[in-house]
Amino acid sequence: MASPPLITKYEDWLRVELRLAPMSVDTYLREVRGYLRFLDSEGVSAQSARVDSVERYLVKRRVGVEVRTISKAISGIRSFHTFLITEGLREDNPAELVERPRPPRKIPEVLSIANVDSFLDSIDYGSPVGLRDRALFELIYSCGLRVTEACELSARSVLLEERLVRVFGKGSKERLVPIGEAAQLWIERYLREGRPRLLQATRQTDKLFVGRHGVGLSRKGVWKRFKEIAARAGVTAKVHTLRHSFATHLLQGGADLRTVQELLGHADISTTQVYTHLDKDDLRTYHETYHPRSAREG
């Protein structure tokens, strides 16, 4: 098996050279460690592994897992062999010869505008925590933020005069996203009335959204609060549904795909295109409902 220093160098390469998100780094490391254990059991080194070794590992890895997991495993193995090439430890990448399976594209769940309004209006903003929740979820929906992006925002990230928020997405890629009027008003109120009361003198943080103990709000904390509020509103959804709804509502309102791609921080427009399927489904429904030659009998 590869020596610990090599794995450490690989981790540094992922973080510093490729600037991958922490979760992606963890996924790649987990997959590569499993791959290296398999090679070790076969008496093969990473420097001498051939495409048949990669394929045998993937056959074993496929048992009981989704196609998407195998696709991530191949990506991790490819990146590791690319790293070995950069280190001068081998000249080729055997994983490049392995075809990556295409996972079925899932159509994301989306809330109607009425359901989004119902969810947001169900937040009791009579306390500092309530003000934070209203500002948090208004901002996520207004800007299409990922949960991690919202948690990582600093108080300086919000440019209220310009009505922009500076977001660092996957791979620490920066983007500026406009803030809607409603979100701006709730952020201003939270900064004025809520956040100072949540912060404690003994625990200062630059994070925009903080918990009762004055520390930055965690992803787990956001998920928990969303679940509680959604149950109260009678809405079945996950917090990421707000991001999906943001994109879909923009497209339905006439925004072009490239603009939505930039706002979401997608590196590849094919990732954004999934939302056009939702829009087409709505158009089909409207056509079947209202067109005189499409209306169902009865």
C-alpha positions as CSV (number, residue, x, y, z in Angstrom):
1,M,0.0,0.0,0.0
2,A,1.1,3.5,-0.6
3,S,3.1,5.0,2.2
4,P,1.3,7.6,4.5
5,P,3.6,10.4,3.3
6,L,2.4,9.8,-0.3
7,I,-1.3,9.9,0.8
8,T,-0.5,13.1,2.7
9,K,1.1,14.6,-0.4
10,Y,-2.0,13.5,-2.5
11,E,-4.3,15.2,0.0
12,D,-2.3,18.4,-0.2
13,W,-2.4,18.2,-4.0
14,L,-6.2,18.0,-3.9
15,R,-6.6,20.9,-1.5
16,V,-3.9,23.2,-2.8
17,E,-3.4,22.5,-6.4
18,L,-6.9,21.4,-7.4
19,R,-8.6,23.5,-4.7
20,L,-11.3,20.9,-4.3
21,A,-14.0,21.4,-1.7
22,P,-13.4,19.6,1.7
23,M,-16.2,17.1,1.1
24,S,-14.7,16.2,-2.4
25,V,-11.3,15.8,-0.8
26,D,-12.7,13.4,1.8
27,T,-14.6,11.4,-0.8
28,Y,-11.5,11.1,-3.0
29,L,-9.3,10.1,-0.1
30,R,-11.8,7.5,1.1
31,E,-12.0,6.0,-2.4
32,V,-8.3,6.0,-3.0
33,R,-7.5,4.3,0.3
34,G,-10.0,1.5,-0.6
35,Y,-8.4,1.2,-4.0
36,L,-4.9,1.0,-2.5
37,R,-5.9,-1.7,0.0
38,F,-7.3,-3.7,-2.9
39,L,-4.0,-3.3,-4.8
40,D,-2.1,-4.3,-1.8
41,S,-4.2,-7.5,-1.4
42,E,-3.2,-8.4,-5.0
43,G,0.4,-7.6,-4.5
44,V,0.3,-4.8,-6.9
45,S,1.6,-1.2,-6.4
46,A,-0.1,2.0,-7.5
47,Q,2.9,2.7,-9.7
48,S,2.6,-0.6,-11.6
49,A,-1.2,-1.0,-11.6
50,R,-2.8,-1.7,-15.0
51,V,-6.3,-1.1,-16.3
52,D,-7.3,-4.7,-15.4
53,S,-6.5,-4.0,-11.8
54,V,-8.7,-0.9,-11.8
55,E,-11.5,-2.8,-13.4
56,R,-11.3,-5.7,-10.9
57,Y,-11.4,-3.2,-8.0
58,L,-14.5,-1.5,-9.5
59,V,-16.3,-4.9,-10.0
60,K,-15.8,-5.5,-6.3
61,R,-16.8,-1.9,-5.4
62,R,-20.0,-2.1,-7.4
63,V,-21.7,-4.6,-5.0
64,G,-24.6,-2.9,-3.3
65,V,-23.8,0.7,-4.3
66,E,-25.3,3.2,-6.7
67,V,-23.9,4.1,-10.1
68,R,-23.2,7.6,-8.8
69,T,-20.8,6.1,-6.2
70,I,-18.9,4.1,-8.8
71,S,-18.6,7.3,-10.9
72,K,-17.0,9.1,-7.9
73,A,-14.7,6.1,-7.3
74,I,-13.4,6.3,-10.9
75,S,-12.9,10.1,-10.5
76,G,-10.9,9.5,-7.3
77,I,-8.7,6.8,-8.9
78,R,-8.1,8.9,-12.0
79,S,-7.1,11.9,-9.9
80,F,-4.7,9.8,-7.8
81,H,-2.9,8.4,-10.9
82,T,-2.7,11.9,-12.3
83,F,-1.1,12.9,-9.1
84,L,1.4,10.0,-9.4
85,I,2.3,11.3,-12.9
86,T,2.9,14.8,-11.6
87,E,5.2,13.3,-9.0
88,G,7.1,11.4,-11.7
89,L,6.1,8.1,-10.2
90,R,4.5,6.8,-13.4
91,E,3.9,7.9,-17.0
92,D,0.3,6.8,-17.7
93,N,-3.1,6.8,-16.1
94,P,-4.8,3.4,-16.3
95,A,-8.1,4.7,-15.0
96,E,-8.4,6.9,-18.0
97,L,-9.2,3.8,-20.0
98,V,-12.1,2.9,-17.7
99,E,-15.4,4.2,-19.0
100,R,-17.3,6.1,-16.3
101,P,-21.0,5.0,-16.0
102,R,-23.5,7.7,-16.5
103,P,-25.9,7.9,-13.5
104,P,-29.5,8.5,-14.2
105,R,-30.3,12.2,-13.9
106,K,-32.6,12.9,-11.1
107,I,-35.1,15.7,-11.5
108,P,-34.7,17.8,-8.3
109,E,-37.7,18.4,-6.1
110,V,-39.0,22.0,-6.3
111,L,-41.4,24.0,-4.1
112,S,-44.0,26.2,-5.7
113,I,-43.8,29.9,-5.0
114,A,-46.8,29.6,-2.7
115,N,-45.1,26.9,-0.7
116,V,-41.9,28.9,-0.4
117,D,-43.9,31.8,0.9
118,S,-45.7,29.5,3.4
119,F,-42.4,28.1,4.6
120,L,-40.8,31.6,5.1
121,D,-44.0,33.0,6.7
122,S,-44.0,30.1,9.2
123,I,-40.8,31.3,10.8
124,D,-41.4,32.9,14.2
125,Y,-39.1,35.9,14.1
126,G,-39.9,37.1,17.7
127,S,-36.5,36.0,19.0
128,P,-32.8,36.4,17.8
129,V,-32.9,32.8,16.6
130,G,-36.1,33.4,14.7
131,L,-34.6,36.5,13.1
132,R,-31.5,34.5,12.1
133,D,-33.7,31.7,10.6
134,R,-35.7,34.2,8.6
135,A,-32.6,36.0,7.3
136,L,-30.9,32.7,6.6
137,F,-33.6,31.0,4.6
138,E,-34.6,34.2,2.8
139,L,-30.9,34.5,1.7
140,I,-30.6,30.9,0.6
141,Y,-33.7,31.1,-1.5
142,S,-32.9,34.6,-2.8
143,C,-29.4,33.7,-3.9
144,G,-29.7,29.9,-4.5
145,L,-27.0,29.1,-1.9
146,R,-25.8,25.7,-1.0
147,V,-26.0,25.0,2.8
148,T,-22.3,25.0,3.2
149,E,-22.0,28.3,1.3
150,A,-24.5,29.9,3.7
151,C,-22.7,28.5,6.8
152,E,-19.3,29.8,5.6
153,L,-20.5,33.4,4.9
154,S,-18.8,36.0,7.0
155,A,-20.5,39.2,8.1
156,R,-18.3,41.0,5.6
157,S,-19.6,38.8,2.7
158,V,-22.8,40.7,2.5
159,L,-22.5,44.0,0.7
160,L,-25.8,45.6,1.6
161,E,-25.3,48.9,-0.2
162,E,-24.5,47.1,-3.5
163,R,-27.1,44.4,-2.7
164,L,-24.6,41.6,-3.3
165,V,-23.3,38.7,-1.4
166,R,-19.8,37.3,-2.0
167,V,-20.0,33.5,-2.1
168,F,-17.2,31.0,-2.1
169,G,-18.5,27.8,-3.7
170,K,-16.9,24.5,-4.6
171,G,-13.2,24.7,-5.1
172,S,-13.2,28.0,-3.3
173,K,-14.5,29.7,-6.5
174,E,-15.8,33.1,-5.8
175,R,-19.0,34.5,-7.2
176,L,-21.1,37.6,-6.6
177,V,-24.8,37.0,-6.4
178,P,-27.5,39.8,-6.2
179,I,-29.6,39.8,-3.0
180,G,-33.4,40.2,-3.4
181,E,-35.1,43.1,-1.6
182,A,-36.9,40.8,0.9
183,A,-33.7,39.0,1.8
184,Q,-31.9,42.3,2.2
185,L,-34.5,43.7,4.6
186,W,-34.3,40.5,6.8
187,I,-30.5,40.5,6.7
188,E,-30.4,44.1,7.8
189,R,-32.8,43.4,10.7
190,Y,-30.9,40.3,11.8
191,L,-27.6,42.2,11.8
192,R,-29.3,45.0,13.8
193,E,-31.4,43.1,16.3
194,G,-30.5,39.4,16.2
195,R,-26.8,38.7,15.6
196,P,-25.5,41.1,18.3
197,R,-27.7,39.3,20.9
198,L,-26.5,35.9,19.8
199,L,-22.9,36.8,19.9
200,Q,-21.2,36.4,23.3
201,A,-18.3,38.5,24.6
202,T,-16.3,35.4,25.2
203,R,-16.9,33.9,21.8
204,Q,-16.5,36.3,18.9
205,T,-16.8,35.0,15.3
206,D,-16.9,36.6,11.9
207,K,-19.5,34.1,10.7
208,L,-22.7,35.8,9.5
209,F,-25.1,33.2,10.9
210,V,-24.4,32.2,14.5
211,G,-26.1,29.9,17.0
212,R,-27.1,30.4,20.6
213,H,-23.6,30.0,21.9
214,G,-22.1,32.7,19.7
215,V,-20.4,30.3,17.2
216,G,-21.0,29.8,13.6
217,L,-24.1,27.9,12.6
218,S,-23.3,24.3,11.4
219,R,-24.8,22.5,8.4
220,K,-26.4,20.1,10.8
221,G,-27.9,23.0,12.7
222,V,-29.4,24.5,9.4
223,W,-30.9,21.1,8.5
224,K,-32.5,20.8,11.9
225,R,-34.0,24.2,11.8
226,F,-35.3,23.7,8.3
227,K,-37.0,20.4,9.2
228,E,-38.7,22.0,12.2
229,I,-40.0,25.0,10.2
230,A,-41.1,22.9,7.2
231,A,-43.1,20.6,9.5
232,R,-44.8,23.6,11.0
233,A,-45.6,25.0,7.6
234,G,-46.8,21.6,6.3
235,V,-44.2,21.6,3.6
236,T,-42.4,18.4,2.6
237,A,-38.9,19.3,1.4
238,K,-35.2,19.5,2.2
239,V,-33.2,22.7,2.7
240,H,-31.4,22.1,-0.7
241,T,-34.9,22.3,-2.3
242,L,-34.7,26.1,-1.8
243,R,-31.7,26.2,-4.1
244,H,-33.6,24.1,-6.7
245,S,-36.6,26.3,-6.4
246,F,-34.5,29.4,-6.9
247,A,-33.1,28.1,-10.2
248,T,-36.5,26.8,-11.4
249,H,-38.4,30.0,-10.6
250,L,-35.8,32.1,-12.4
251,L,-36.0,30.0,-15.5
252,Q,-39.8,30.1,-15.3
253,G,-39.6,33.9,-15.0
254,G,-37.6,34.1,-18.2
255,A,-34.0,34.0,-17.1
256,D,-31.6,32.5,-19.6
257,L,-29.6,29.3,-18.7
258,R,-26.2,30.9,-18.7
259,T,-27.3,33.5,-16.1
260,V,-28.7,30.8,-13.8
261,Q,-25.5,28.8,-14.3
262,E,-23.4,31.8,-13.1
263,L,-25.7,32.5,-10.2
264,L,-25.6,28.9,-9.0
265,G,-21.8,28.6,-9.4
266,H,-22.0,25.6,-11.7
267,A,-18.8,24.8,-13.5
268,D,-20.6,23.0,-16.3
269,I,-23.8,24.2,-17.9
270,S,-25.0,20.6,-18.2
271,T,-25.5,20.6,-14.5
272,T,-27.8,23.6,-14.8
273,Q,-29.8,22.1,-17.7
274,V,-31.6,19.7,-15.3
275,Y,-33.8,22.6,-14.3
276,T,-35.0,23.1,-17.9
277,H,-36.7,19.7,-17.7
278,L,-38.7,21.0,-14.8
279,D,-39.7,24.0,-16.8
280,K,-40.7,21.8,-19.7
281,D,-42.9,19.7,-17.5
282,D,-44.7,22.8,-16.3
283,L,-45.2,23.9,-19.8
284,R,-46.6,20.5,-20.8
285,T,-49.0,20.7,-17.8
286,Y,-50.2,24.2,-18.8
287,H,-50.6,23.1,-22.4
288,E,-52.7,20.0,-21.4
289,T,-54.8,22.0,-19.0
290,Y,-55.5,25.1,-21.1
291,H,-55.1,24.3,-24.8
292,P,-58.5,23.4,-26.3
293,R,-57.1,20.6,-28.4
294,S,-55.1,19.1,-25.5
295,A,-57.6,19.2,-22.7
296,R,-58.6,15.7,-21.5
297,E,-62.2,14.7,-21.9
298,G,-64.4,15.3,-19.0
